[in-house]
Amino acid sequence: MVDFKNAEELLSICSQSGQKISAVMKQRECDLGEITMEQACGRMQKALAIMREAAMTPLEKSVKSVGGLIGGEAGKLEQHRSRGESICGAVLGRGIAYAMAVLEVNASMGVIVAAPTAGSAGIVPGLLLALQEEYCFTEEQLVDALFHAGAIGYLAMRNATVAGAVGGCQAEVGVAAAMAAGAAVELMGGQPGQSLDAAATVLMNMLGLVCDPVGGLVEYPCQNRNAARVANALIAAELALSGVRQLIPFDEMLDTMYQVGKRIPYELRETALGGCAASPSACRFCH
């Protein structure tokens, strides 16, 4: 039976078997879930279809959030890009639009895939769908990338947290961006060690990010942060693919993030009592 408790064990399995992280994760899901490879891939294909629908629908028809804080931003970005006015380039330009779109769907009570949470659900599909369009990856390759992202998310949930109420926004959008960065590295032909270097880079660059939703709603600044973390993931993947190594391995960086998160003040861990949520403009909007 294939299983691993941390990134060090995962890398050891990859090294011994000559497999990618996605392949190891797929086998783990089959072994522990007692399902066939076809069933495991079918479930992930369904998740990918939901992700794509959530990322694309708001680009054509804006949806208003329940709290009224967001709605229509993804469409504006897509129009801006389609006019040739984007300064971000093809991958990032698409990625941030898709990420913001998913948050609009979530905030309007639509169907999304928590990756790893609802408040960070736009980052993984945002980057991976953008890479698919730019580099013509197949559906099977994108499904594999999601298994890879799932491996990183699993390690975060097992050894730290993905909850903003526990570890701040660094634990939500931070882990989501780490998942996206690692998966992107594998998609682009990188090695398992490079993928985990990219994931570690993301956590390092987002260390200490607070969770401060205006009105206690997963809308603002959550949507903006999803877009920004697509960029963070892309940068981390680029660094790793270029051969830039990380001094601090993923396991240690994950533990560091967790320890920092527990020290973030209560007011800055999803209580809407500090940060952006406590600004005068936010307070006026929420009466």
Buried (B, 14 or more C-beta within 10 A) or exposed (E): EBEBEBBEBBBEBBEEEEBBBBBBBBBBBBEEEEBEEEEBBEBBBEBBEBBBBBBBBBBEEBBEBBBEBBBBBBBEBBEBBEEEEBEBEEBBBBBBBBBBBBBBBBBBEBEBBBBBBBBBBBBBBBBBBBBBBEEEBEEEBBBBBBBBBBBBBBBBBEBBBBBBBBBBBBBBBBBBBBBBBBBBBBBBEBBBBBBBBBBBBBBBBBBBBBBBBBBBBBBBBBBBBBBBBBBBBBBBBBBBBEEEEBEBBBBBBBBBBBEBBEEBEEBBBBBBBBBBBBEEEBEEBBE
